[in-house]
Amino acid sequence: MTSMFVNLPVTDLERAKAFYTAIGFTINPVFSDHNAACVIVEEDHSYFMILTRDFFQTFTDLPIGDPAVNPTVATAIFLDSREAVDKAVGDGLAAGGAEPQPASDYGFMYQRQLTDPDGNFLEFGWMDPIAAAQGPEAFANQQA
């Protein structure tokens, strides 16, 4: 099975671990140490590796940017309901995150932005199952 690991630089590993567990994810201690922590987004499929900036720098000769000033990636995570989206973002705000934009509600899709305390950009969303399977037009036809 294919797995995806998204590597994110952080300034304070313990703060980042607290943030990512607050929004509902868990830490895999087997792949965590003083330089990095493995955040399980979806078991056997999707993970964040939150890495101290110094450790992250060992993977590249290029300078590491500041995601709070110059975001270069947005990681979208779709959940099972609008309520789950609101809970994840609410928990993230309580854990030190920020919501840079208001929620977007397209009827068939609902999205909220959340940045972690380092400015890494997450987007939580929900999509109507019919729209996810057949496209937004199918959702619109269902509403008519």
N, C-alpha and C positions, 0 to 999 in steps of 0.2 A: 504494500500500500504506500502511496506517496504521502509524505509529510512535508509541511512547510514550517520553517523557522524564520521569523522576522527578528533581526538583530536591532536593538535600540540602545543608543548610548544614554547613560544616566549619570547625574552628578552625585547622587546619594543612593546607594544600592538598597539600604534598609528602608528608606522612604519609598522608593519605587516598589519594593516587594509589598509594603503595606498598602500602597495605592492599588496595585493590580489584584491583590487578594480582596480588597474592599469592593471591587467591582465584580466579584464573583469568580475569579480564576483561582487556581491553586498553584503552589510552587512544587516542583519536582526536586526534592533535596539531593537525589542521586546525581543530578547534573547542575548543581549549584555549589558555589564556594564564595570566597571573599571578593572575587572578580566579577562573578556573573551569577544569575539565577535563571532557571528555566521555568517559564510561566506556561502552564497548561491552559490553552484556550479551548481546545477540543481534543480529548484523549486520542492518541494514535493518529492525529491528523494535523492540528495547528498549534503552534507555540510561539511565544515571544522569548527571545533571549535578551534579558536586560543586562547590559554590560557596563561596568564602570568606564568612564571616558578614556582613562589611561589604557585599559585593556582593549577597548574597542579600537584605539589608535594602533595597536599592534597588527591589525588586519589590513592597514592601508598606509601608504606614504603620503596620501593627500590629507590636508587639514580637515578636521571634523567640524562641521558647521553647528550652529546653535539652532535647534528646531523651533525654539520660541521666537526667533527673529526671521529665519529663512526656512520654512518648512519645505521639505522635498518629497515627502511621502505621506499619504493618508491611508491608514489601514481600516477598512470597513469590515465590521462584524455584524452579521445579521442574526437576530434572535427570533424566538418563536411568537412573540406578541409585542404590541405597542407598550404594554405595561412593563414587560421585561426590559425594553429599551429605556423607558423612563426610570426604572429602578436602577439599572446599571449606571446611567448618567447621574442620577441623584446620589448614588453611593460614591461615585467618582468625585463629584463636587464636594461632598462631605470629607473626602480623603485628600483634599488639596488640589484637585483638578480644576479646570476652567472650561466654560462653555462659550467659545468665541462667537458663535452665531446662534440665532434662535432656531428652534425646530423647523424642519421642512416637512409639510404634510401634502402629499400628492394624491391622497385618496387611496390609491393602490399601494403606496409606499410611504413610510414614515422614517425620518432620519434625524438624529441629533449628534452634534459634534461634541467632542470632549478632548481636551489636551491633558496629558499627565503633568505632574509638577515640573518636569523638564521641558515641556512644550511639545513632546511627541504627539502627533495628531491621530486621534482615533475617531471613527464614526460608527455609531451604533444605529442599526436600522431594522425595520420589519417590512416584509413585503407580503401582500395578500397571496395565499397559495395559488390561486388561479392565475394571477398576474405572473407569479414566478414560473409557473409551468407553461403558460400559453402567451404571455406578453400582456402589456397594459391594456391593449384593446379588448381582450377577453374580459378583463375586470370591468371595463366601462360598459361592455354589452350586458354583463351580469347585473349592473346597477340600473340599466334602462328598463 
